[in-house]
Amino acid sequence: MREAVLESTGFVVREAPEPVLNEGDVLVEVRYCGICGSDLHTYGDRIPGRYGHEYAGDIAAMGPGVRGWEVGDRVAAESLLGCGSCEWCLRGQPGLCRDFYTFWAQSTTGFATYARVKASQLHKLPQGMSYEEGALVEPAAVALHALRLSGIAVGDTVAVLGLGAIGQLVARLAALSGAGAIYATEATPSRIELATGIADEVIDVTAADPVARITEVTGGRGADVVFECAGAVTSSQQSLDLARRGGTIVIAGVCMHQVEMIVSTIALKELTLKGSMCLSADDFATALSLIASKRLDVMPLVSDIVPLDRVSEGFDRALRGEGCKILVRP
């Protein structure tokens, strides 16, 4: 099989042995794997790690003890696996598992001909659902997890800061959840266009002050719920100003830099500040159902599909903020 491995110059595609299947393992022949925005933080510094966790494909082989599946089944795979026995796993929060990163490092890449995954992480793709759509179930589940943590209510005014794949999905899910108004911020023209018709207004941050504009259109009140999806210092700071008194801020982006803020603002405005990490099995199943029923249309988010040999090109484009969701076709 072939797999893409990150080296100092970028990804190198090499021949590799097929993963060995242990108890409960399944071998998936990968059809499409998405480039995740969270991968870009380490890719830019060429830090080795597990890349490629948004994938869909076909079951090619099954290890000992696997029941209920057949070779040839079309599947999508959850991206995370906890220990199954710690406090957080037992609560249904495997993304908070104390050994999460250990299991993450042991997982195989989806940027390869085959990926090894536990059967318990698989979800069957319904008839009529494409592999491309299957590869977007994972990011849709991440966005849905953020929505559920926010406690969004019908009629709420929502602000979405950053319109990468997660921000686009958050905006679409907020609309499905009955948001009264959705205001979004973004700098990339193609992403602004992609959200037009989904958000009530998309503010181009290169041309206008998003805090001033959203404050204006909400009559000085601010947003009930603010989703920080850019993973940037500026938008993280803006979230405090954009949330109404008693509002909620959900940090769904990954900002790797220190952010200066006046902490008393949280107390004086009685804000609720939440972090959103990964997803749950229920989030994944619900996201899959929404996509399969076409209530959540994810295909407009796919801006490019590249072969495995061009995975570095895809990452470089994503790092520059070009397009929205780039898929790799092994």
C-alpha positions in Angstrom: 0.0 0.0 0.0 1.0 3.7 -0.3 0.9 6.2 2.5 1.8 9.9 2.9 4.3 10.6 5.7 5.4 14.1 6.8 9.1 14.9 6.5 11.0 18.2 6.8 10.3 19.1 3.1 6.6 18.1 3.2 4.7 14.9 2.7 6.5 12.0 1.1 4.4 9.2 -0.4 6.0 5.8 0.2 5.3 2.1 0.0 4.3 0.6 3.4 3.1 -2.7 4.7 -0.6 -3.0 5.3 -1.6 -2.4 9.0 -1.8 -5.6 11.1 -5.3 -6.2 12.4 -5.7 -7.0 16.1 -8.9 -7.9 18.0 -11.8 -5.7 16.9 -9.8 -4.0 14.1 -11.1 -3.4 10.6 -9.1 -2.4 7.5 -10.7 0.3 5.5 -9.7 1.1 1.9 -9.8 4.9 1.9 -11.7 6.6 -0.9 -11.5 10.2 0.3 -9.8 11.9 3.3 -10.2 15.5 4.2 -7.5 17.9 5.2 -8.5 19.2 8.7 -7.7 22.7 9.8 -6.3 21.5 13.1 -3.6 19.6 11.2 -2.3 22.9 9.8 -1.0 24.0 13.1 1.6 21.2 13.2 2.0 20.9 9.4 3.4 24.4 9.1 6.3 23.6 11.5 6.7 20.1 10.0 5.9 18.4 13.2 5.5 14.6 12.7 2.2 13.1 13.9 -1.0 11.4 12.8 -2.5 13.3 9.9 -5.7 12.4 8.0 -8.7 11.5 10.2 -11.7 12.6 8.1 -12.2 9.7 5.8 -14.7 7.3 4.2 -14.2 4.1 2.2 -14.9 0.4 2.0 -14.2 -2.4 4.5 -11.3 -4.5 2.9 -10.6 -6.9 5.7 -11.7 -7.7 9.3 -9.7 -8.8 12.3 -10.6 -11.3 15.0 -13.8 -10.7 17.0 -15.5 -8.3 14.5 -19.2 -8.9 14.2 -22.0 -7.2 12.3 -19.8 -6.0 9.4 -19.0 -7.4 5.9 -16.1 -6.9 3.5 -17.3 -4.3 1.0 -19.5 -2.3 3.4 -19.2 1.4 2.7 -18.3 3.3 5.9 -17.1 6.5 7.5 -15.0 6.4 10.6 -15.0 8.4 13.8 -11.7 10.2 14.4 -11.2 9.5 18.0 -11.0 6.6 20.4 -10.7 6.8 24.2 -9.6 4.1 26.7 -13.3 3.3 27.3 -12.9 3.1 31.1 -11.9 6.5 32.4 -14.4 8.9 33.9 -14.7 10.9 30.7 -15.1 7.9 28.4 -17.8 6.6 30.7 -19.6 9.9 30.4 -19.5 9.6 26.6 -16.8 12.2 26.2 -13.9 10.3 24.6 -12.3 13.5 23.3 -11.5 14.3 27.0 -10.1 10.9 27.7 -6.9 11.1 29.8 -5.2 8.8 27.2 -6.6 10.5 24.1 -3.3 11.6 22.6 -1.8 8.1 23.2 -4.6 6.5 21.2 -4.5 9.3 18.6 -0.7 8.7 18.0 -1.3 5.0 17.6 -4.0 5.5 14.9 -3.1 5.1 11.3 -3.3 7.9 8.7 -6.2 8.3 6.3 -3.8 9.6 3.7 -3.1 6.1 2.6 -4.5 3.2 0.6 -5.7 1.5 3.8 -6.4 2.7 7.3 -6.8 0.5 10.4 -9.7 1.4 12.7 -11.7 -0.2 15.5 -15.1 -1.6 14.3 -16.7 0.3 17.1 -15.7 3.6 15.4 -17.4 2.7 12.1 -20.7 4.0 10.7 -22.3 2.6 7.6 -22.9 5.0 4.7 -26.6 4.8 3.6 -27.5 4.1 0.0 -27.2 7.2 -2.1 -24.7 8.9 0.2 -21.3 9.5 -1.6 -17.8 8.8 -0.2 -17.1 12.5 -0.5 -20.1 13.3 1.8 -18.9 10.5 4.1 -15.5 12.2 4.5 -17.3 15.3 5.7 -19.3 13.6 8.4 -16.4 14.0 10.9 -16.1 17.8 10.6 -19.9 18.1 10.5 -20.0 16.2 13.8 -17.3 18.5 15.3 -19.5 21.5 14.3 -22.6 19.8 15.7 -20.8 19.2 19.0 -20.1 22.9 19.3 -23.7 23.7 18.6 -24.9 21.3 21.3 -22.5 22.7 23.9 -23.7 26.2 23.1 -27.3 25.5 24.2 -28.6 27.5 21.2 -32.3 28.1 21.3 -34.8 28.8 18.5 -34.7 32.5 17.6 -31.2 33.1 19.0 -28.9 35.6 17.3 -25.6 33.9 16.4 -22.2 35.2 15.4 -19.7 32.9 13.6 -16.2 34.1 13.6 -14.2 32.5 10.7 -15.7 30.6 7.8 -13.4 27.7 7.2 -15.0 24.3 7.0 -16.0 24.2 10.7 -17.4 27.8 10.6 -19.4 27.1 7.4 -20.8 24.0 9.0 -21.6 25.8 12.3 -23.5 28.5 10.3 -25.5 25.9 8.4 -26.3 23.9 11.6 -27.3 27.1 13.4 -29.8 27.8 10.6 -31.2 24.2 11.0 -31.4 24.8 14.7 -33.8 27.8 14.2 -31.4 30.7 14.7 -33.2 34.0 14.4 -30.2 35.7 12.7 -26.7 34.6 11.8 -23.8 37.0 11.3 -20.5 35.8 10.2 -17.0 37.2 9.7 -14.3 36.2 7.2 -11.5 37.6 5.1 -11.3 35.2 2.2 -13.6 36.2 -0.8 -14.5 32.6 -1.8 -15.5 31.7 1.8 -17.6 34.8 2.1 -19.4 33.9 -1.1 -19.9 30.3 0.1 -21.7 31.6 3.2 -23.9 34.1 1.3 -27.5 33.0 1.6 -26.7 30.9 4.7 -25.8 33.8 7.0 -28.0 36.9 7.2 -24.8 39.0 6.7 -21.1 38.1 6.2 -18.7 40.8 7.3 -15.5 41.1 5.3 -13.0 41.8 8.1 -10.6 43.4 5.6 -13.2 46.1 4.8 -15.2 46.6 8.0 -15.0 46.4 11.8 -17.0 43.2 12.6 -17.6 44.2 16.2 -19.0 47.6 15.2 -21.1 46.1 12.4 -22.6 43.2 14.4 -23.2 45.6 17.3 -25.1 47.9 14.9 -27.3 45.3 13.3 -28.2 43.8 16.7 -29.3 47.2 18.0 -26.3 47.4 20.4 -27.3 44.1 22.1 -24.8 41.6 20.6 -25.2 37.9 19.8 -26.8 35.4 22.1 -24.2 32.8 21.0 -20.7 33.5 19.5 -18.7 30.7 17.9 -15.0 31.4 17.5 -14.1 29.1 14.6 -11.0 30.9 13.2 -8.6 29.9 15.8 -7.1 33.4 15.7 -6.0 35.9 18.3 -8.1 38.8 17.0 -11.4 36.8 16.7 -10.9 35.3 20.1 -10.6 38.8 21.5 -13.6 40.0 19.5 -15.8 37.3 20.9 -16.0 39.0 24.3 -17.2 42.2 22.8 -19.7 40.5 20.4 -21.5 38.4 23.1 -24.5 40.0 24.7 -24.8 40.3 28.4 -25.5 36.8 29.7 -24.5 35.4 26.4 -22.4 32.3 25.5 -19.1 32.0 23.7 -18.0 28.6 22.3 -14.3 28.3 21.3 -14.4 25.8 18.4 -11.2 27.0 16.7 -7.7 26.0 17.8 -5.6 29.1 18.6 -2.0 28.2 19.4 -1.1 31.7 20.6 -1.6 33.7 23.8 -4.6 35.9 23.8 -4.8 39.1 25.9 -8.2 39.9 27.3 -9.8 41.8 30.2 -11.0 38.8 32.2 -13.4 41.0 34.2 -15.5 41.4 31.1 -16.6 37.8 31.5 -17.7 38.5 35.1 -19.3 41.9 34.4 -21.3 40.6 31.4 -21.9 37.3 33.1 -20.7 35.4 30.0 -20.5 31.7 29.7 -17.3 30.6 28.0 -17.0 27.0 26.7 -14.4 25.1 24.8 -15.5 22.5 22.2 -13.3 19.4 21.8 -13.9 16.8 19.1 -17.2 15.0 19.1 -19.2 12.1 20.5 -20.5 8.9 18.8 -24.0 10.5 18.9 -22.7 13.7 17.3 -21.3 11.5 14.5 -24.4 9.5 14.0 -26.6 12.6 13.9 -24.3 14.4 11.5 -24.3 11.4 9.2 -28.1 11.4 9.3 -28.4 15.1 8.5 -26.1 14.7 5.5 -27.7 11.5 4.2 -31.2 13.2 4.3 -29.7 16.2 2.5 -30.9 18.5 5.3 -27.2 19.4 5.6 -25.6 20.0 2.2 -21.9 19.6 2.6 -20.8 19.2 -1.1 -20.6 23.0 -1.8 -17.8 23.0 0.9 -15.5 20.7 -1.2 -13.3 23.2 -3.1 -10.7 20.7 -4.5 -9.8 17.1 -4.7 -6.2 16.1 -5.0 -4.5 12.7 -5.5 -2.2 11.3 -2.8 0.9 12.4 -4.6 -0.2 16.0 -4.3 -1.2 15.9 -0.6 1.5 18.5 0.2 0.1 20.8 -2.4 -3.3 20.4 -0.8 -1.9 21.2 2.6 -0.1 24.3 1.3 -3.3 25.6 -0.2 -5.2 25.0 3.0 -2.5 26.7 5.0 -2.8 29.8 2.7 -6.6 29.8 3.4 -7.5 28.9 -0.2 -10.8 27.2 -0.8 -12.7 25.5 2.0 -12.5 21.7 2.3 -9.8 20.0 0.3 -10.1 16.2 -0.1 -7.3 13.8 -0.8 -8.1 10.8 -3.0 -5.7 7.9 -2.2 
